[in-house]
Amino acid sequence: MAVQQRGPSFLLCALAFALLLDLPHVLHTYIRLFANPADFHRHRQSFWRSLLILALLCSALGTLGQYAILVTIWVYWQPYHVCKQHFGVATLYARKSGYKHSTRHVLLLLICGFAAPLLYRLCHGGFRFGQYQLFGQSLPFSGLQVYTPPLPAWSAGIGYAVFGLAALVYMAREYQAARRAAGLPRFVNLMLAIVLILYNAAYLLISDLYALILIATSVHAIQYHLVCASTVRNLYAQPSEQDNAASPLLHALQRGVRYLTRHPLAWCGALLMASLLVLCSELPTLGILPLIVVLHHFYLDGVIWKRS
């Protein structure tokens, strides 16, 4: 399969998209966690242990030149991460609207809806980065091919058949529930439709891995910004509870987040500045540092938002 050549115009647009939307949502995880010392204490061991393990893993694979393994971990973890977040947001809005029934049919629909386009891409060329040239400099991971299991073409057909069945089950259940005025809120149904259409369109129509990931996760990033900002603001709207067991560094971080909640422009500026620093580390670290940050976000997102 020929590798697409990508010039400065594509890269500048992609980097601007990553800087303004994608990387800030990754770093929003840390604002959410540092906002509450009690939360950080509860997840402190997981936070440092996961960061150390991921840093060692990524650094070791990078030192050995095994970038394909690193990117493969990212590519296959990312759909699960995004799928679970959409399920969490859908459940959150449903519960806030008074919905008290099971949401397993929502999870089934999302899992099938995310697995089908993934299978299609695996059966039709797999995942590959284009050749990225920026001012004569080849960027890390240019032309890199992700490891792909050998799957027959009919696997994608089975995946979409199962997705279609899950969609029919979902619609039938919601139709019956709506007749009893017990269905999911319309906003949740609309959100699920937009997410599934966008994700499937990206995987079916876009072959360049970088563009595919950015487009497929755009709604996910916007959702994460809104949920994190709302959570932190609601936290600081409540009476403050001093945590004497917290370290001075954590107290300083909490004061910084509290300051940001009172100054929205500073909040956005801090996220953009941190994202710019991560982007600037792409070339010197051969993409290792950004991958560490993103994979750590994947892990933390599944820990700090997990419901009882």
C-alpha positions in Angstrom: 0.0 0.0 0.0 1.4 3.4 -1.0 2.2 5.8 1.8 0.5 9.2 1.4 2.8 12.2 1.3 1.6 14.9 3.7 3.0 18.4 3.4 3.1 21.5 5.7 -0.5 22.5 5.1 -2.0 19.2 6.3 0.4 19.1 9.3 -0.2 22.6 10.4 -4.0 22.0 10.4 -3.6 18.7 12.2 -1.2 20.3 14.8 -3.5 23.2 15.3 -6.4 20.8 15.9 -4.4 18.8 18.3 -3.2 22.0 20.1 -6.6 23.6 20.5 -8.8 20.5 21.1 -7.1 17.1 21.4 -4.1 17.6 23.8 -6.0 20.0 26.1 -8.6 17.3 26.8 -5.8 14.9 27.7 -4.3 17.4 30.1 -7.7 18.2 31.6 -7.5 14.9 33.4 -4.8 16.3 35.6 -6.8 19.4 36.4 -9.7 17.2 37.3 -7.6 15.0 39.6 -5.5 17.8 41.3 -8.7 19.8 42.0 -9.6 17.6 44.9 -6.9 16.4 47.3 -9.1 13.6 48.6 -9.5 12.2 45.1 -5.8 12.4 44.5 -5.0 10.7 47.8 -7.4 7.9 46.9 -5.7 7.4 43.5 -2.2 8.5 44.4 -0.6 5.0 44.2 -2.3 4.3 40.9 -1.3 7.6 39.6 2.4 7.3 40.3 2.6 3.6 39.6 0.9 3.8 36.2 3.0 6.9 35.3 6.2 5.0 36.2 5.3 1.8 34.3 4.2 3.7 31.2 7.2 5.9 31.2 9.6 2.9 31.5 7.6 0.9 28.9 7.6 3.7 26.3 11.2 4.7 27.0 12.4 1.1 26.7 10.5 0.5 23.4 11.6 3.8 22.1 15.3 3.1 22.9 15.0 -0.3 21.1 13.4 1.4 18.1 10.2 -0.5 18.5 7.9 2.4 17.7 5.4 0.2 15.9 4.6 -1.6 19.2 4.1 1.8 20.9 1.8 3.1 18.3 -0.1 -0.3 18.2 -0.8 0.0 21.9 -2.1 3.5 21.4 -4.3 2.7 18.3 -6.0 -0.3 19.9 -6.5 1.2 23.4 -7.9 4.4 22.0 -11.3 3.0 20.7 -12.0 1.3 24.0 -11.1 4.5 25.9 -13.4 6.6 23.7 -16.2 4.0 23.7 -16.3 3.8 27.5 -16.3 7.6 27.9 -19.3 8.0 25.5 -21.1 5.3 27.6 -20.3 7.2 30.8 -21.5 10.5 29.4 -24.7 9.0 28.1 -25.4 7.3 31.4 -24.6 10.6 33.3 -27.1 12.6 31.2 -29.7 9.8 31.5 -29.5 9.6 35.3 -29.6 13.4 35.6 -32.8 13.3 33.5 -34.4 10.8 35.9 -33.8 7.7 33.8 -33.7 4.7 36.3 -33.5 1.7 34.0 -30.6 -0.4 32.8 -28.2 1.1 30.3 -26.7 -2.1 29.1 -28.3 -1.8 25.7 -26.4 1.6 25.4 -23.1 -0.1 26.1 -23.9 -3.0 23.7 -24.7 -0.5 20.9 -21.5 1.5 21.5 -19.2 -1.6 21.7 -20.6 -3.0 18.5 -20.6 0.4 16.8 -17.0 0.9 17.6 -15.8 -2.7 16.9 -17.4 -2.9 13.4 -15.4 0.0 11.8 -12.2 -1.2 13.6 -12.7 -4.6 12.1 -13.3 -3.0 8.7 -10.0 -1.0 8.9 -8.1 -4.1 10.0 -9.5 -6.1 7.0 -8.8 -3.2 4.5 -5.2 -2.1 4.8 -4.8 -1.7 8.5 -3.5 1.5 10.1 -0.6 3.5 8.7 0.7 7.0 9.2 1.4 9.1 6.1 4.8 10.6 5.3 4.9 13.9 7.3 7.3 16.5 6.1 7.4 19.8 8.0 9.9 22.3 6.6 12.0 19.5 5.3 12.0 17.6 8.6 10.5 14.1 8.7 8.3 13.8 11.9 8.5 10.8 14.2 6.3 7.8 13.2 6.1 9.0 9.5 5.1 6.1 7.3 4.8 3.7 10.3 2.6 0.7 9.9 0.6 -0.6 13.0 0.7 -4.3 13.7 -2.5 -5.8 12.3 -3.7 -9.4 13.0 -4.5 -11.4 9.8 -8.2 -11.3 9.4 -10.4 -12.4 6.5 -12.4 -9.7 4.7 -15.7 -11.3 5.8 -14.9 -10.4 9.4 -15.9 -6.9 8.7 -19.2 -8.1 7.3 -19.9 -10.1 10.5 -18.9 -7.0 12.6 -21.4 -4.8 10.8 -24.1 -7.5 10.9 -23.7 -7.7 14.7 -23.7 -3.9 14.9 -27.0 -3.8 12.9 -28.6 -6.3 15.2 -27.5 -4.3 18.3 -28.9 -1.2 16.7 -32.3 -2.9 16.0 -32.4 -4.2 19.6 -31.6 -0.7 20.9 -34.3 1.0 18.7 -36.9 -1.6 19.6 -36.2 -1.2 23.3 -36.3 2.5 23.2 -39.5 2.5 21.1 -41.2 0.4 23.7 -39.8 2.5 26.6 -40.9 5.8 24.9 -44.5 4.5 24.7 -44.4 4.2 28.5 -42.6 7.6 28.8 -39.6 5.8 30.2 -37.1 6.1 27.4 -33.7 7.7 27.3 -33.6 11.5 26.9 -33.6 12.7 23.3 -30.3 14.3 23.8 -28.7 11.0 24.6 -30.1 9.4 21.5 -28.9 12.3 19.3 -25.5 12.2 20.9 -25.1 8.4 20.3 -26.2 8.8 16.7 -23.7 11.6 16.0 -20.8 9.7 17.7 -21.5 6.5 15.9 -21.9 8.2 12.5 -18.7 10.3 12.9 -16.6 7.4 14.2 -17.7 5.0 11.5 -17.3 7.6 8.7 -13.7 8.3 9.9 -12.7 4.7 9.9 -14.4 3.8 6.6 -13.4 6.9 4.6 -10.0 8.1 6.0 -6.9 6.0 5.5 -4.3 8.4 7.1 -4.0 7.3 10.7 -3.3 10.7 12.2 -6.3 12.4 10.5 -8.5 9.4 11.3 -7.8 9.5 15.0 -8.2 13.3 15.3 -11.6 13.3 13.5 -12.9 10.2 15.1 -12.2 11.6 18.6 -13.3 15.2 18.1 -16.7 14.7 19.9 -15.0 12.8 22.6 -12.6 15.7 23.3 -15.4 18.3 23.4 -17.4 16.1 25.8 -14.4 15.6 28.0 -13.7 19.4 28.2 -17.3 20.1 29.2 -17.5 17.3 31.8 -14.2 18.2 33.4 -14.9 21.9 33.5 -18.4 21.3 35.0 -17.0 18.8 37.6 -14.2 21.1 38.8 -16.5 24.2 39.0 -19.1 22.3 41.0 -16.4 21.0 43.3 -15.2 24.5 44.1 -18.7 25.9 44.4 -19.1 23.7 47.5 -17.6 24.6 50.9 -13.9 23.9 50.9 -12.6 21.0 53.0 -9.0 21.3 54.0 -7.0 18.0 53.6 -4.2 18.1 56.2 -2.7 14.9 54.9 -2.1 16.4 51.5 1.5 17.4 50.6 2.5 21.1 50.1 2.9 20.4 46.4 -0.6 19.1 46.1 -2.0 22.1 48.1 -0.2 24.4 45.6 -1.7 22.5 42.7 -5.1 22.8 44.2 -4.7 26.5 44.8 -3.7 26.8 41.2 -6.8 25.0 39.9 -8.9 27.1 42.2 -7.4 30.2 40.6 -8.2 28.9 37.2 -11.8 28.3 38.0 -12.2 32.0 38.7 -10.3 33.0 35.5 -11.6 31.2 32.4 -9.1 32.8 30.1 -6.2 31.7 32.4 -7.8 28.2 32.4 -7.7 28.0 28.6 -4.3 29.6 28.5 -2.8 27.1 30.9 -4.2 24.2 28.9 -2.9 25.6 25.7 0.6 26.3 27.1 0.9 22.8 28.5 -0.3 21.3 25.2 2.2 23.4 23.3 5.0 22.1 25.6 3.9 18.5 24.9 3.8 19.2 21.2 7.3 20.7 21.3 8.6 17.5 22.8 7.5 15.5 19.8 10.8 15.8 17.9 13.4 15.8 20.7 11.8 12.7 22.3 10.8 11.1 19.0 7.2 11.2 20.1 7.9 9.2 23.3 6.8 11.9 25.8 3.5 12.7 24.1 2.7 9.0 24.0 3.4 8.7 27.7 1.1 11.5 28.5 -1.7 10.2 26.2 -1.5 6.6 27.5 -1.4 7.9 31.1 -4.6 9.8 30.3 -6.2 6.6 29.0 -5.4 4.8 32.2 -6.4 7.6 34.6 -9.6 8.2 32.7 -10.7 4.7 33.5 -9.8 5.0 37.2 -11.0 8.4 38.4 -14.3 8.3 36.6 -15.3 4.8 37.5 -18.7 4.6 39.1 -19.4 2.5 42.2 
